[in-house]
């Protein structure tokens, strides 16, 4: 098609703005279709850029949603008091001159004096010896806990039951398996009623837990990879050489009544233990809600960094659009001269090339949205990370791609509009 023929489709003086814009849009589409490969390669930068932005936002949104679900399961009103074990006999002796370590008396004082305590459970932990059956995977931890532990941490049972006050009083040799511990010890077969042995004691399995969320930084054992026993049975039936360097309790977990200030309760708990331990720093008070807030802040920073990296692809795509449109302006210089000679204004020329630039970014952004959704699904499937593609992320990424097309297309479009008709007609 000749330059004159391509230009004849546009009227120099259209009857209204609608006819003008539809005519420009039609001609821009024809020009881009005639250069299919060039248009496709130019749009690739926008496709990958938009897809990367949506994918990164989906990862960040998925992590935030997982955090919200996790804290809801861990408990907004929980406090975890963890013992800090001694690293040597000398340090233990030095501590014992002032502090008795975390023990039952601390639990009673905390239960009585911390405001709003609803449930409390002491906690003992150990790594078992001579575990039978031999686990297929990491060695599970053993946790001796009181019956309220199940309410404090929102543990859910897949099979059987959790031990109760009667089991605790009788120091029953019963145990409940975390989901991962059950698979490690008994595979995917039935575990209820079977026995396991560790530290020269036999234990009957009375329950299996559903998979539980684990809060990073809480300082406790893996809830899924643990064997739970009544605290009294743990203290009566289990002995380990490492106990000589540990406090009587490894932790005290508290759940507060709804509406109680967790921050204020944590402050009171720290003050009580600092006083009863005579200033010895052999304990640590963990507030899951505060840990989660910190984790979410870190996730926001991570998301911003990843989106910034992905946005570089959009920048590169914008530069690619500008370079291609500049080359197109050079190739179509004579066409510009013909259009100007037949009555087209500088605004008509600027608008024509700007529309072509926006069409490239628009089409690239639209395909990039589909690519981003597919990318987020692939990440979730391959890596097991939760991803959430929100409508806002799609609108933002797509909107930015269109803005990039306008910004980076404005310079070559303006350059085209400033070409002198006489010089353009002389161009070979």
Secondary structure, DSSP 8 states (H G I E B T S, - for coil): --HHHHHHTS-TT-SSHHHHHHHHHHHHHHHHHHTHHHHHHHHHHHHHHHHHHHHHHHHHHHHHHHHHHHHHHH-TTEEEEEE---SSHHHHHHHHTT---S-HHHHHHHHHHSTTEEEEEEEEEEE-SS-BS--SSS--EEEEE-TTHHHHTT--EEEE----HHHHHHT--EEEE-HHHHHHHHTTS--TT-EEEETTEEEEEEEEE------TTS-S--STTEEEEEHHHHHHH---GGGGGS-S-SEEEEEE-TT--HHHHHHHHHHHHHHHTTT---EEEE-HHHHHHHHHHHHHHHHHHHHHHHHHHHHHHHHHHHHHHHHHHHHTHHHHHHHHHTT--HHHHHHHHHHHHHHHHHHHHHHHHHHHHHHHHHHHHHH-------HHHHHHHHHHHHHHHHHHHHHHHHHHHTS-HHHHHH--
